[in-house]
Amino acid sequence: MTLPLSPDQLLSTTRAVRKRLDFSRPVPRELIEECIDLAVQAPTGRNRQRWHFLVVTEPEQRAAVATLFLRALASGGAGQPLSERDLERMNHHADSTRRVFDGVQHLAANIHRVPAFVIPAIEGRTDEAPVTAQAGTWGSILPATWSFMLAARARGLGTVWTTAQGPVERDLAAVLGVPHDDVMLAAFIPLAFTIGTDFRPAPRIPREEVLHWDRW
């Protein structure tokens, strides 16, 4: 059973869900498998289909993964410093940004209660790769992962793309039995049913600030 959402509604209301994840309901394996079946219909560079999805639901394994998530969060990650323009855009809708950070804190406090983690992965590493190789690799896992998240939303499930795998990738790979030298963990996605399904489009900066026609 899927929600009665038009394509436009699905695309504009698939939110990063943190506060409204239902930690009390297990997610049936069949639902996750349906989402994976749709995910792997996404485009893939040269039809190589190098994608993988690791789903963690076993309690002891979830606890180990949750611990690594918290360690990654405490490390502050390894993202690029924010520019003045970044800060300006982040604060264009200050309430929205505040809710994001409140949601991060809520998720961190409850990460051990999330019923399923989904870690998308891709064969081939981009650590020192040129732009073309990076584009081909990431361009083959990001569309599939976003398709998974859209399929989850259509089934009343909530997701949030996090980069928590980054600072602890080697340790997470070891816990999951992933050959780190050959496979890259692309994201860390908590998955649960949502509390309610009435999500709305997010406030964004005006189209005029991001749309370029013929020239920058």
N, C-alpha and C positions, 0 to 999 in steps of 0.2 A: 504494500500500500504506500503510495506516495502522496505528498501534499498537493493540493490544487493550485499550483503556482504556474504562471505563464513563464516563458523563457526570460523575459525582461525582469519579472519579479524575482526569479531564482538568482539571476546574475546580480541584481542590486540589493538583495537581502541576505546573501551568504556572508555572514559577519564572522569576525574573530570572536568566538564565544568563550568567555572565561567565567563570568559570574553566574551564567545561566546553564551551566552543565549540571545534569542530574547525576549525582554521585551514587544514588541509591539503586539505579537500574542497570543490570548487566546488559551489554549490547550483544544480541544474538550473532553468532558466527555467520549465519546465512546472510544477514544484512551487510556485514562487512565484505563478504565475498561478492555480493551484488555490486557494491561500490567499486571493488577492485576490477570486476569484469568491465565496468564502464570506463574506469581509469585507463585501462590498457587499450582502449579504442582511440586514445589521443594520438596526435602526430608524433613521430619519432624519427630522428635523424637517420637517413638512409635505410630506414626500416630495420635498424639493428635491434630494437626492442631490448635494450640493456637494463631496463628498469626492474626493480625489486621493491616489495613492500613487506616490511617486518611488522607483524601485529603482535603486541604483547598483552596478554590477558591473565596469564597464570599469576596467582597472588605473590609468590616469592620473587618471581622475575619482575613483576611490576614494582615491587618494593625496591629492588636493586636499581631499576631504571629511574624511579622517582628520586632516589638519593642522588643519582648523577645529575638529574635535572636541577636539583637544589644547589648542587656544587657549581654547576655552570652558571646559575643565576648569581650566586655569591661572587663569582669571579669577575662579574661585570662584562663578560664576553670580550670579544676582540674586534668590535665594530669600529668603523672610521669615526673620528671626532665630528661633532655636529657643527655645521657652518651657521653663520648668521641667517642665511636664507632657509636652512633647515628649521631653525628655531622659529622663524617668522611663520613658516607654513604650519608647523606643529601647533602654534598658538593662534592660528586663524580662527579656529573654533576651540577656545581654551577648555570649555566644558568637556568636549569630546576627548581631548588629550588627557584631561584629568581622569576621566572614566577608564581610559586605557590603562593608566598606571595603577588605578584602584583595582582593576581587573587582574593585572599581573600579580599584585600582592595577594588577592583572593585565591588565584590559581596556585601560587606558591604554597600558601597555607593549607591547601587541600589536594595537592598533587598526588599524595599517596592514596587518595580516594577515587581517582579517575579510573573508570572500569577498563579502559583500553588505551594503549598508546600505538600510534602508527608512525613508523619511521621509513619514509621513502628513501631508496638508495639507487645508485646507478653504477654500473661497471665502468671503470675508468676514472682516474683522478685528474683534477685540474689545478693542483697546487702550484705547478710551475708552467702551466700550459699557456700558449698564446691565445689571443682573443677568439680566433676562429674555432679552436678546439673547445674553449670554454663555452662559446655560444652553442656549439653542437651538442655538448654534453648536457648543459643546464637546460637547453631548449628541448631536450628529450625527456627530462624528468619533471620540470615545472608544469607543463600542460597536463601531464598525466595526474600529477598530484592535485592540481586545481580541479580537474574533472572528478577526482575522488571526493574532494570537499563539496563540490556542487551536488554530487550524487548523495552524499551524506545529508546535506541540508534538505534535499527533496524527500528524504526518509525520516525526517524529524530528528536527525542527529546533528550535534554541534561539533565544530572543529576550530582549532586556532593554529595557524602556522607559527612555529617558534624556531629560533636558530639555536636552541639550547644544546643541540648535538655538537655544535662547533667547538667550544672550549674543551669538551670531554670526549671528542669523537673516538680517539683511540681506545679509551676505557670502555665506552659504550659499545664499540665494535667487539671488544673482547667479551663483554657480558652477553652479547647477542650471537657470538660465534661468527662474526663477519670478517672476511679476509681484508684487513684494513689497507694493505698495499695495493689491492686490486679494485676495491669497491668504496665508493664515497657515500657517506650518509648525508642526505640532502636537507633534511628537516626533522623536526620533532613535533608530532601532532597529537595532542590529547583528543580523545574521542569519547563522546557520551551522548545520550539523549538530551535534548534541551528541555528546560523548564518553560513551557509554552513554545509556540512556533511563530509568534507575531513579531518578526524582526522587520526593521525598517531600513531604508537607505541611509547611509552615513552622510553627515555634512562634509563637504569637500571644498577645496579652493575653487574659484571660478574656472570654467573651461578655458576662458581667454588666456589664463596663465600657463596652460599646458599644451594648448593646441597650436601647432606651427604649420602654416600652409605654404608650400613651395620653398620656404627658407626659415631659418631659426628666427 
